[in-house]
């Protein structure tokens, strides 16, 4: 009897960990307690990294999120190989996250307001920006223009994906140009920066929001601190590249606690002239409602704003890749 009982017990490796250690204060907490607080330490309020799925759950109204462009997958135009091939890294990340890219994009409602939502997942190749990620962002912008929706992008990235070389760097200008069209239509873009937002992402669309929000303690910058120290030959100030430092120096508009982010975004969308959908298309935000806001209204449609800029993507074998630290997949940026 006892022999059979022992056989049923999971090994140490198989048993789930019921304790979480805070990276900042080193406190040990029961995992359920941390989950209930959306991965925020109850003692020091440190905001831990969360998956794209969890982020969508926290921001969108229940059962309102509809994912688009999930069929887009990375290809390997350069046949890139470092310690592993690019294809193998993508395959490993897919097995780990269940996603084919570091970006999840779609449409949802935030406190009843319809928006286009784009969320980065740092677990997929360090949230690095590649051609698929850039295409998903551009398509989300086009949908926002077509449907007269606001756009929310939640960044968590180490920067441009080095395995795609120039193809990844092109996404910086591609996404920035698309956001220019959105601005000409007078539609709001809210950028949410989370830990980390680095490299080519911070140097492009992440810093182009009409309003830029950030979570407390988020690492935000272009080059990493070690590179900056070596370049300038001096010590960096305390808190350098953290969201509180950026707010103090005018790079952010607000720092928002994770549990308050949904309401803050909804309040901003209301301010920009969006009104809550009561169940019909007629209740979507209208351009006429924005004419009373001179700083937002712009009746001129950007040339080609209704056209989609699509990349020629081939279906690769089911893909995915591992999550490195911030310097991993995007180490050229960070």
N, C-alpha and C positions, 0 to 999 in steps of 0.2 A: 504493500500500500504506500509506504513512505518513499519507496524507490520510484514508483510511478509519479508520485507527487513532485519529487525533485525534478523529474524529467520535464514537467510542465512549466517550470519556472524559466523565464527568459534569462539569457546570459547578460553580463554587465553591458556588453556592446549592444544587445538587442533591447534592453530595457530603456524606456523613454526617460529623459531627464526631467525631473519635476521641479528643478531649481534653476533660477536664472541669476547670473551675476551681473550687476550693473557695471558697465565699463568705466564709469566716472567715479562713483563712491565705493565700488567693490562690495556693495551689500548683496547678500543672498536673499532672494525672494521666491516665494512659491509661484510657479509659472502662471497659474490661474489668476493670481492677483495682478500680475503684469499684463496679461491678456485683457483683463477687464478695464485696464487703464490705457488701452491702445498702445502698449509697449512703451509706456512712460514710467520711469522709476518713481515710486511713491515717496521716496525719501529725499532725493536730490533733484527730482523733476527732469532728469536726463532723458532726452528723446532718442530712443533706440531706432534703428532702421527697420522699416516694415516693407512687406511685399506690395507689389502693385495691386493685387487683389484686395488686400487689407485696406489700402489707401482708398480704393474705389468704394469699398463698403462704408468707410468713414465719411466720405464726401457726398456720395449720391443718395438720393431717396431710395427706399427699399424697392428692389426689383425693377428699378427704372433704367439701369445701365444696359445699353445695347452695344456690343463690340463690333467695330468695323475693321476691315483689312487684316483679319487674323490669318489670312491665307498667304500674306507676303512673307517670304523667308529670305535670309541672306544667301548670297552666292559668293563664290571665291574667285573674283576676276583675276587676281594676281597669283593664285596658287601659293598663298603665303604660308610659310612654315617657320616657326621659331623653335621652342622646345616641343611644341605640338603643331599639327597642321591647324589652320583656321577652321576647316570643316569639323575636325574632331572637337575643338573648343566649343563650337556652336552646338554640336550633338550633345556634349556633356552638359551644357547649360540648359538645353531643352529638357533633358532627363531630370535635371534638378528643379527647374521652375515650372515645367509644363507649358512654357511659352516658346515661340519661335523668334522673338526679338526682345530687346530690352524696353520697348515701348508698347503699352496697351492704349489703344485709342477707341473712342466711341462717343455715343450720345447718352445723356442722362438728364435727370432733373436734380437741382440743388434747392431744397425747400420750395419745390414746385416750379422752379424756373428752368426752362430747357437750355442746356449748354452743350458745347462740344468739349469733351474732357480727354486730355492726354496725360498719361502717368508713366514715369520711368520706374523700372525695377532694377535696383542696383545688384540684385542677385544674378542677373544675366550679364555676364561679361563686364562687371563693374558699371552697368548702366551706360556703356559706351555708345556713342552716336555713330551709326553707320548709315549706309544708303537706304536701308529699309526703314530705319527710325526716322530719317529725314523725310522720306516719302509719306509716312504715316502722319507726320506733323502737317505737311503741306496739304494733304487730303482733308485733314480735320479743319484747317483754315478755310478751304474751299467749301466744305459743308456748312461752316459757320456763316459764310457769305451767302450761300444759296438759301439757307433757312433763316437768316437774320438772327443768329444765335450769338451769345457771347462765347469766348474761348478761355478755357482754364488749362494751363500746362503745369504739372507738378514735376520738377526736375530732381533727379538723384543720379548723378553721373560723374565718372572720372574724366570725361572729355571725349574727344574724337577717337574712333576705333582705329588703332594703328595698323591692324591687319588689312584694312581697306585703303590705307595710304591717302592719296589725293581724293579718292571717291568719298571718303568720310569728311574731309575738309570742305568739299564742295557743299555739303549739307548746311554749313554755317551760312553761306550766302543764299542758298536756296530757301531755307526757312525764313531768313530775314526778309527776303523779297516778298514772300507770301504774306508775312505779317504786315508789310507796308500796304498791301492791297486791303487787308482787314481794317487797317487804320483809316484808309481813304473812304471806306464804307461807314465809318463812324461806329464800328462795333467794338465792344470792350474786350481787351485781352488782359487777364489776370495771371501773373506769373508767381508760382509758389516755389521757393527754393528750400530744399531739405538737405540733410547731411548725406553725402557731400554734393556740391555743385561746383565742378571744376573744369578747367581746360576750355575746349572749344564750345562747350555748352554755355558756360558762363560768359564767353566772349561773343555770343550771338543771341539766340532767341530768349534765353533765360533772363537777360537784362533789358529786354525790349518791352516789357509789360507796361500797360497804362498804370497799373498799380503792381508793385513788387512786394510780396509778402515772404516771410521766412519763418521757419521754426526756430525755437531757441537753441543756441549752441551749434547751429549748422556750420559746417566748414564750407566756405564760399570763396572762390578765387580763380586765378588762371594758372600760374605756375605754383608748384609746391614750395613750402617754406624753406626746405633745404636748398633748392635751386636759387631762390631769392637771396638767401644769406650768402651763398657763394658768389653771387653776381655783384651784390652791393658791398660785400665785405663788412657788414654791420649786423648787430643784433636786432631782432624784430620786436616791436612793442608787444606788451602782454595782451593776449586775446586777439592777436592779428589774424585776419581772415575768418573770424567767427561772426555770426550774424549780428551780435551786439556791437561789435567793432564797426561793421559796415553801416548799421543804423546810425551810429553816432557820427559817422563821416558822410552821411547823405546818400548812400548807395541803396538803401532800402526805405520803403514807406512804413512798414509795420512789422513787428515780430509778434506772431500769433501762436498761442498754445495749441497743441494738436486737437484737443477736444473742443476748441472754439473756432477752428478753421472753417468748418462748414457754414456756420452762421455768419462769420466775417465775409466770406465770399458771397453769400446770398445778399447781405446788406450792401456790398459794393455793386452787385448786379442791379439791385433796386435803384441805387443812386445813379447808375449809368442809364436808367430809363427802361429797364426791363420790368415786366409785371408778371405776377404768378399766373400760370396757365390754369384755367378752370376746366379744361377738358376739350377745347376745340382749337383748331388752327388759328382762328381769329384772335385768340388770346395770346398768341406769341408776340414778342416785342416788335413794335412797328417803328419804321423810320420816322413817321409823322410824330410819334411821341418824343422823338429825340430832337425835333426841330427847335424846341424851347431851350435846348442846351447848346448855345453857339459854339462852345469849345469842343463839342463832340460832333455836331452835325457837319456832314459833308456829302452833298447830294451827287457829287461827281463820281461815277463808277470808274474804277481803274480799268484801263484797257486790258481786255483778256481776262478780267476777274472771274468770269464764269467758266473759263476753260480749265481743265485739269492738266497739270503737268505730271505725267506718269513716266516712271522708269521702266525699262524692259527687264523684268525679273523672271528668271527661270525657276521652275519648281526644283529645289534641291532635295536630296533624300532628307527624311525627317531629321531636323537639326536641333542643336542646343549646345551649351557650353558652361563651364564652371565659373563660380564667382570668385574673382581675385580680390585682394585688398585694393584700395583706391589707386595704388600705383600700378596695378596689374595690367589690365587690358588697355588702359589709356595712359600709360606711364609717360608717353611723349608729352602729353598735356600737363599732367600733374607734376 
